[in-house]
Amino acid sequence: MIINEDGDIKIFKPAEKADQNSEILSFVEGLSRHRQNGNVDKAKELGASIALAIYEDTQSDNMNAKGFPQDHFMQRCALMLFSVEAALNYYLPSQQLSAIAIDSLHNNIQEKNLDFYREIIEGPAFSFYYLGVRKGGDNIPKDIGEAFAMLCGHTNERGFIEEGKHLYTVVLLDIETKILNLKFEN
């Protein structure tokens, strides 16, 4: 190493520091505004109520009401949880509120000690669904359905693709309705 070489020395740029401070201040002000207008409490409530609904669905026969194979239960639960997170990110008025609602959702699901939760979080399903969402466009439900079919071991089987599309779409609509009913402030 040459002693006079300084290529690895980072130069402090005051403008970058000011931008970071501005972003942090904006974040804190936004969070304060959301606390004052009740949005934070609504987001926490929303996450908790969705967790309860997921718990109740997984404990009932609703998950297999259409005669969908029981051995694909885990994949249905993973898609449902992914779809909830996607909807919270799509429809809540800020990233702060979606992060709060998602945190509440996961905390409440963990408290229910659902057997499948850890397997879903540590499994590959979310990665495949994110790829479908990242592609964007009008085919997101189809891409999600195809990922669901593949994860169920039934790649290109129409029934599985349609089931994945349907579950994703229904969950998005349900969460959007819940959010609209809570009347979050912008």
C-alpha positions as CSV (number, residue, x, y, z in Angstrom):
1,M,0.0,0.0,0.0
2,I,1.3,3.4,-0.9
3,I,1.2,5.8,2.0
4,N,0.2,8.8,0.0
5,E,-2.8,7.1,-1.6
6,D,-6.1,8.5,-0.3
7,G,-8.6,6.9,-2.7
8,D,-10.4,5.1,0.2
9,I,-10.9,8.3,2.3
10,K,-14.5,9.4,2.4
11,I,-14.9,13.2,1.9
12,F,-17.5,14.8,4.1
13,K,-20.0,16.7,2.1
14,P,-22.1,19.2,4.1
15,A,-24.9,19.1,1.5
16,E,-25.4,15.3,2.0
17,K,-25.6,15.8,5.7
18,A,-28.2,18.6,5.3
19,D,-30.3,16.3,3.0
20,Q,-30.2,13.5,5.6
21,N,-31.2,15.9,8.4
22,S,-34.0,17.3,6.3
23,E,-35.3,13.7,5.6
24,I,-35.2,12.8,9.2
25,L,-36.9,16.0,10.3
26,S,-39.6,15.4,7.7
27,F,-40.1,11.8,8.9
28,V,-40.4,12.9,12.5
29,E,-42.8,15.7,11.7
30,G,-45.0,13.3,9.6
31,L,-45.0,10.8,12.4
32,S,-46.0,13.5,14.9
33,R,-48.8,14.6,12.7
34,H,-50.1,11.0,12.3
35,R,-50.0,10.6,16.1
36,Q,-51.9,13.8,16.7
37,N,-54.7,13.1,14.1
38,G,-55.2,9.5,15.3
39,N,-53.7,7.7,12.3
40,V,-51.1,5.9,14.3
41,D,-53.7,4.3,16.6
42,K,-55.9,3.5,13.6
43,A,-52.9,1.8,11.9
44,K,-52.2,-0.3,15.0
45,E,-55.8,-1.2,15.3
46,L,-56.0,-2.2,11.6
47,G,-52.9,-4.5,11.9
48,A,-54.4,-6.1,15.0
49,S,-57.8,-6.6,13.5
50,I,-56.3,-8.2,10.3
51,A,-54.2,-10.5,12.5
52,L,-57.3,-11.6,14.3
53,A,-59.2,-12.2,11.0
54,I,-56.2,-14.3,9.7
55,Y,-56.2,-16.3,12.9
56,E,-60.0,-16.9,12.7
57,D,-59.7,-17.9,9.0
58,T,-56.9,-20.3,9.6
59,Q,-58.8,-21.9,12.5
60,S,-62.0,-22.4,10.5
61,D,-62.9,-24.3,7.5
62,N,-63.0,-21.1,5.4
63,M,-59.5,-21.8,4.0
64,N,-60.8,-25.0,2.3
65,A,-64.4,-23.9,1.6
66,K,-63.9,-24.5,-2.1
67,G,-62.5,-27.9,-1.6
68,F,-58.9,-26.6,-2.3
69,P,-56.4,-29.3,-1.1
70,Q,-55.5,-29.1,2.6
71,D,-51.9,-29.8,1.8
72,H,-51.7,-26.4,0.2
73,F,-52.8,-24.6,3.4
74,M,-49.4,-23.2,4.0
75,Q,-49.2,-21.6,0.6
76,R,-52.6,-20.1,1.0
77,C,-51.6,-18.6,4.3
78,A,-48.4,-17.2,2.8
79,L,-50.2,-15.6,-0.1
80,M,-52.8,-14.2,2.2
81,L,-50.2,-12.6,4.5
82,F,-48.2,-11.2,1.5
83,S,-51.4,-9.8,0.0
84,V,-52.3,-8.1,3.3
85,E,-48.8,-6.4,3.4
86,A,-49.1,-5.4,-0.2
87,A,-52.5,-3.8,0.4
88,L,-51.3,-1.9,3.5
89,N,-48.4,-0.5,1.4
90,Y,-50.7,0.3,-1.5
91,Y,-53.6,1.9,0.3
92,L,-52.4,3.6,3.5
93,P,-51.6,7.3,3.1
94,S,-48.0,7.0,4.1
95,Q,-45.1,4.5,4.4
96,Q,-45.0,5.3,8.1
97,L,-48.5,4.1,8.6
98,S,-48.0,1.0,6.5
99,A,-44.9,0.1,8.6
100,I,-46.9,0.6,11.8
101,A,-49.8,-1.5,10.6
102,I,-47.5,-4.3,9.3
103,D,-45.6,-4.3,12.6
104,S,-48.9,-4.5,14.5
105,L,-50.0,-7.3,12.2
106,H,-46.9,-9.4,12.7
107,N,-46.8,-8.8,16.5
108,N,-50.4,-9.9,16.9
109,I,-49.9,-13.0,14.7
110,Q,-46.8,-14.0,16.7
111,E,-48.9,-13.6,19.9
112,K,-51.4,-16.1,18.5
113,N,-48.6,-18.7,18.2
114,L,-49.8,-19.9,14.8
115,D,-47.7,-22.9,13.8
116,F,-47.3,-21.8,10.2
117,Y,-46.1,-18.2,10.8
118,R,-42.4,-18.9,11.3
119,E,-42.4,-21.2,8.2
120,I,-44.0,-18.6,6.1
121,I,-41.6,-15.8,7.2
122,E,-38.5,-18.0,6.7
123,G,-39.8,-19.6,3.5
124,P,-39.4,-18.5,-0.1
125,A,-43.0,-17.5,-0.9
126,F,-42.7,-13.7,-0.3
127,S,-39.6,-13.5,-2.6
128,F,-41.6,-15.0,-5.5
129,Y,-44.6,-12.8,-4.9
130,Y,-42.3,-9.7,-4.7
131,L,-40.9,-10.6,-8.1
132,G,-44.5,-10.6,-9.5
133,V,-45.2,-7.2,-7.9
134,R,-41.9,-5.7,-9.1
135,K,-42.6,-6.6,-12.7
136,G,-45.5,-4.2,-12.3
137,G,-48.1,-3.6,-15.1
138,D,-51.6,-5.0,-15.4
139,N,-50.5,-8.6,-14.9
140,I,-49.7,-8.5,-11.3
141,P,-52.6,-10.8,-10.2
142,K,-51.7,-13.2,-13.0
143,D,-48.0,-13.2,-12.0
144,I,-49.0,-13.7,-8.3
145,G,-51.3,-16.6,-9.4
146,E,-48.5,-18.2,-11.4
147,A,-46.1,-17.9,-8.4
148,F,-48.8,-19.4,-6.1
149,A,-49.3,-22.4,-8.6
150,M,-45.5,-22.9,-8.7
151,L,-45.1,-22.8,-4.9
152,C,-48.0,-25.4,-4.7
153,G,-46.1,-27.7,-7.1
154,H,-48.7,-27.2,-9.8
155,T,-46.9,-24.9,-12.3
156,N,-49.1,-23.8,-15.2
157,E,-52.2,-25.4,-13.8
158,R,-55.1,-23.1,-14.5
159,G,-57.0,-23.9,-11.3
160,F,-54.1,-23.1,-9.1
161,I,-53.2,-19.9,-11.0
162,E,-56.9,-18.7,-10.8
163,E,-57.0,-19.5,-7.1
164,G,-53.8,-17.5,-6.5
165,K,-55.2,-14.6,-8.5
166,H,-58.5,-14.7,-6.7
167,L,-57.0,-14.8,-3.2
168,Y,-54.6,-11.9,-4.0
169,T,-57.4,-9.8,-5.5
170,V,-59.9,-10.5,-2.8
171,V,-57.5,-9.7,0.0
172,L,-56.5,-6.4,-1.7
173,L,-60.1,-5.4,-2.0
174,D,-60.9,-6.3,1.6
175,I,-58.0,-4.4,3.0
176,E,-58.7,-1.4,0.8
177,T,-62.3,-1.4,2.1
178,K,-61.1,-1.6,5.7
179,I,-58.7,1.3,5.2
180,L,-61.4,3.5,3.5
181,N,-63.8,2.7,6.4
182,L,-61.2,3.9,9.0
183,K,-61.0,7.3,7.2
184,F,-57.3,8.0,7.7
185,E,-56.2,11.6,7.5
186,N,-53.8,12.6,4.8
